Amino acid sequence: MSTRVLVTGGAGFIGSHLVRRLLAAGRSVTVIDDFSTGRRTNLDGVEGDLEIVEGSVTDAVAVQRAFANSKHVVHLAALPSVARSLETPLDTHHACATGTAQVLFAAKQHGARVVYAGSSSAYGNQQEQWKHESMREDPLSPYAAAKLAGELYCRSYARVYGLPVVITRFFNVFGPRQVPDSQYSGVVAAFCFSLLRGQQPRIDGDGTQSRDFTYVEDVVEGVEKALFATTTGCEIVNLAYGQSITVRDLLAELSRVAGKSVQPLYAAARKGDVRHSLADVGRAKSIIGFCPSVGFAEGIQRTYDWYRSQYS
Ligand SMILES: NC(=O)c1ccc[n+]([C@@H]2O[C@H](COP(=O)([O-])OP(=O)(O)OC[C@H]3O[C@@H](n4cnc5c(N)ncnc54)[C@H](O)[C@@H]3O)[C@@H](O)[C@H]2O)c1
């Protein structure tokens, strides 16, 4: 019998890539998702042994039903977005913090190994350029605080119950199926959408803020490695390229790929956003053998091509 993996939030952007990757490797997958930000259609056409449980990770009964006989869990379910968390911080708290406590409680009962989707937002603004896992976290927004609360639960479950957990901190993940037309959209998806619609892309702030943009296929490869590694206790690893790209440079690269020259609109910088976000990926390489194979430039090309196939 193949290993059954539970993926919470599996109908979301990153989840839909992970589910495809796991199924392609011959694994059985159960998804639990409440479809609050994810879409059923994100899992259209997938082949393999996939079960979908519609429900919330804050609901103990739904989580128990989803666990079935899974001994491996990737916990992605969350309400992402710094901006959303400023508007509805309690919703963010319930989905990210309470939901994580619920999933960990069930994981303990089932003796499961857990990979938790952590966020680079936990670092906040730091003096040092490279964000490394041993830094003291400094969450700026309710989203960052709720994601970090989830991490703290992971650490405590590893300590007191011996639960094996890997916290994978994602930086700015981009790729196909990221929602491009919401007020909470990630910047790569939003820029692709604007370019394809002939609209001016909007830059919040002056565009010199920088991010470690990471292609989704590389992220889910790292997640899979973390899931089947043999680590014990709680490990924390950054999953990114260790490459700093400003928002202006991102737009220039996308404009080049699109063959268009565009003037952006500038808006006020958003509250709660960090200025610079750059990963030290040394631990991910040494602990889980993280070795991204696609990279930024190829990832941007594939992403733009996908949005063009969907929206032009
Ligand atoms: N995308 C990024 O750049 C990024 C960066 C850092 C961390 N992360 C983390 O990665 C994970 C996945 O993010 P994503 O970008 O794919 O976002 P997403 O919104 O596409 O996916 C989240 C999924 O969780 C589901 N969900 C939300 N609340 C739920 C609940 N209470 N019960 C069950 N399902 C619920 C949503 O419907 C959605 O399918 C999140 O934990 C997020 O915090 C993402």
The ligand as a Gaussian input file, in Angstrom:
#p B3LYP/6-31G(d) Opt

LIG

0 1
 N        2.344000      32.018000      -1.531000
 C        3.370000      32.471000      -0.820000
 O        4.185000      33.268000      -1.311000
 C        3.575000      32.019000       0.604000
 C        4.654000      32.556000       1.335000
 C        4.837000      32.143000       2.648000
 C        4.006000      31.197000       3.210000
 N        2.962000      30.709000       2.494000
 C        2.084000      29.722000       3.133000
 O        1.872000      28.643000       2.229000
 C        0.575000      28.089000       2.441000
 C       -0.170000      27.989000       1.125000
 O       -0.317000      29.295000       0.590000
 P       -0.879000      29.562000      -0.874000
 O       -0.099000      30.678000      -1.441000
 O       -0.999000      28.301000      -1.642000
 O       -2.313000      30.152000      -0.523000
 P       -3.763000      29.690000      -0.974000
 O       -4.700000      30.692000      -0.386000
 O       -3.818000      29.476000      -2.428000
 O       -3.911000      28.296000      -0.230000
 C       -4.413000      28.148000       1.073000
 C       -5.436000      27.026000       1.029000
 O       -5.923000      26.806000       2.359000
 C       -7.346000      26.714000       2.291000
 N       -7.864000      27.105000       3.607000
 C       -7.861000      28.331000       4.171000
 N       -8.412000      28.284000       5.396000
 C       -8.755000      26.991000       5.604000
 C       -9.360000      26.300000       6.664000
 N       -9.721000      26.932000       7.791000
 N       -9.573000      24.969000       6.539000
 C       -9.216000      24.315000       5.399000
 N       -8.636000      24.917000       4.354000
 C       -8.406000      26.240000       4.462000
 C       -7.753000      27.643000       1.173000
 O       -9.043000      27.382000       0.660000
 C       -6.645000      27.366000       0.172000
 O       -6.971000      26.275000      -0.650000
 C       -0.087000      28.983000       3.496000
 O        0.066000      28.369000       4.740000
 C        0.711000      30.268000       3.444000
 O        0.677000      30.945000       4.682000
 C        2.724000      31.092000       1.202000

